[in-house]
């Protein structure tokens, strides 16, 4: 309970003034009825009038206070209503914003769900690709293992000229690959890769040796061709000397009644008419095989010791045709033509496949 002047109760404080005014008015009225003295009656009437005035004043005061409180209550109510309306408007705006935000969030949620579904599909696709790649890798490793097992014996043959340490390493890698079987591990794969690398290195060495041998063979072939050309030149010179020595016999064996070819050429009124075979030799190149056969026939028909007096007539034009051809195109050109007709050696070393089939694909698959 509050201390001091606020000890009285609020209801008693509100009821005391009107009760006091009412009691004073009633007392004055009763005294005026009971008392017969005029002065006393006048006093009581004045007191009753004063009590009535005080009561009216208090009533007016209370009325004004009540009106003020009512106005304050009305204004407070209006303020509260305005505040409530403002709050309601704010809440409606917040609700609209929340609805818009909810719509945006729903849109983002749908987009995220779609993206999540896409990522799941991509993840599944990546898993399938990874599984496919692993399967291909396992197949490639199995193929390499089989190639290593198959190439174990040929690699020993290829690396026969290498040190014994590498041969022992190849044998060890082959044995380890054979003992591994289906349960290959990384060490077996590494050994198989090392064996394949050694196999490739040995194949490269074999290719280099083959190239060196081919170059040596080409040099020997060129040397042999040069010797053959020199020998052909010497044979042509010998055959020309032999034909020059055999010309008197041929002139003596000519048919009587005809002038020799030398007399016809040396005659003053005669025109140089070349024989038919000379024109044929100048117009076309005689094949190498035919020229060789003509030279062999001329050599076989040549009377070295002078025992044959009448050589056959059909053997005369062929050495002369060869000689006329050499005079027209030159001995060296004729030798080059003969060399070209024989044919040249084609080096196919660069086109050989030294590595086993599928090595490049396996390397690309492993890398």
PEDACOR-V80913 format. One record per pair of residues at least 4 apart in sequence whose ideal C-beta (glycine too) atoms are under 6 Angstrom apart, sorted by the first residue. I is the first residue (numbers start at 1). J is the second residue. If there is no record, write none. Layout:
i->I j->J
i->I j->J
This chain:
i->2 j->6
i->8 j->12
i->8 j->13
i->12 j->16
i->15 j->19
i->17 j->58
i->21 j->51
i->21 j->54
i->21 j->55
i->24 j->51
i->25 j->48
i->25 j->51
i->28 j->44
i->28 j->47
i->28 j->48
i->29 j->48
i->31 j->35
i->31 j->44
i->32 j->41
i->32 j->44
i->35 j->40
i->35 j->41
i->62 j->66
i->72 j->76
i->80 j->84
i->94 j->98
i->97 j->101
i->98 j->102
i->101 j->105
i->105 j->109
i->112 j->116
i->140 j->362
i->140 j->365
i->141 j->189
i->144 j->192
i->144 j->362
i->145 j->177
i->145 j->184
i->145 j->192
i->147 j->151
i->148 j->177
i->148 j->192
i->148 j->195
i->149 j->177
i->151 j->155
i->151 j->199
i->152 j->174
i->155 j->170
i->155 j->199
i->158 j->202
i->159 j->166
i->159 j->167
i->159 j->202
i->162 j->166
i->170 j->195
i->173 j->191
i->173 j->195
i->176 j->191
i->177 j->188
i->177 j->192
i->180 j->184
i->180 j->188
i->184 j->188
i->203 j->354
i->203 j->355
i->207 j->354
i->210 j->349
i->211 j->349
i->214 j->347
i->214 j->349
i->221 j->345
i->229 j->335
i->232 j->335
i->236 j->331
i->242 j->302
i->243 j->319
i->246 j->302
i->251 j->260
i->253 j->310
i->259 j->263
i->259 j->264
i->264 j->270
i->274 j->278
i->277 j->317
i->277 j->321
i->278 j->324
i->281 j->321
i->281 j->324
i->281 j->325
i->282 j->328
i->286 j->290
i->286 j->291
i->286 j->325
i->288 j->338
i->288 j->341
i->291 j->322
i->294 j->318
i->294 j->322
i->297 j->315
i->298 j->315
i->298 j->318
i->298 j->319
i->301 j->311
i->301 j->315
i->303 j->308
i->317 j->321
i->326 j->331
i->326 j->334
i->329 j->333
i->329 j->334
i->355 j->359
i->358 j->362
